[in-house]
Amino acid sequence: MEEQTNSGNRKWLIILGLLLIIAIVVLLFTYLRMNGLVKEKEENRGALQHELDSLVAEHNKVKEIYGTLSDSLSTKDSVIQAQATQIRKLLDTEWEYYKIKKRITALQQIAQRYVSQIDSLYNVNRELKEENVRIQEEYRIEKNRSTALVKDKEALTEKVTMAAVLKAYNVKAVGLRYRSGGTKEQETDKAGRVERIKVCLTLGENSLVPAGRKSIFIRIMRPDKVVVIKSKYDTFRFNGEDIPYSIEEEVDYKGKSLDVCGFWIKKDKTEPAMVGTYNVTVYCDGVLIGSTTFELR
């Protein structure tokens, strides 16, 4: 009986030992499996985190490349940034791989549409810039053409204006003295003998100058730069000023060449004229039309 009892106890011990071994194996297997799941979870979490970081980095790079153009899609950018923030919170607090993966996939689609829209905006903007450059170039060419036409017109007008001005040729001034009772004139360059100054000239032929009465003003300037005059009221307009003249001659100009002579009579016949070089200038219609010099000694 004792041997049978010991034999039964031994069997139970063996069974218990086997059960213990099985339990240990099951626990070990469960531990290893759980450890593997945890490791797999971390790997998956890291992969999703990397995928999200790459998506956000690429999105920010697109914004940087397109610059201020991306401001026009600020609402869509806000949506992308907000959803990226929510996904990061899920990665930190919860663990539903497929749920998070689904949200990342949806976010990728939004980001792709963002890129597509901003690329379309870029193309439209580029085309507008090219069109603007083309219009500006056409405007510049047209402006240059208009400027050239204006300059040509001004040059032509100036030429016509200059052409429509009388010219005095063969301007000559001499000193005169009179003999035989004042009836016979004689040229002289002696300052002490001069009684009059005679100035002669030829008005050139010019069909562009309107025909009619013309006033020819002659200024005789002494060596001391003083203009000899008959009266302080003898002035005419030149370059916006009233300047004195020595001789005025009225002529009837008809577009053909015309000889004109004028005289200046010395007031004080007892006082000799000034020695030196005299400058003579001739004016008509407010324009200097000729000049000459003469000398008394």
Buried (B, 14 or more C-beta within 10 A) or exposed (E): EEEEEEEEEEEEEEEEEEEEEEEEEEEEEEEEEEEEEEEEEEEBBEEBBEBBEEBBEEBBEBBEEBEEBBEBBEEBBEBBEEBBEEBBEBBEEEEEEEEBBEBBEEBBEBBEEBBEEBEEBBEEBEEEEEEEEEEEEEEEEEEEEEEEEEEEEEEEEEEEEEEEBBBBEEBEBBBBBEEEEEEEBEEBEEBEBBBBBBBBBBBBBBEEBEEEEBEBBBBBBBBEEEBBBBEEEBBBEBEEEEEBBBBBBEBEBEEEEBEBEBBBEBEEEEEBBBEEEBBBBBBBBEBBBBBBEBEBE
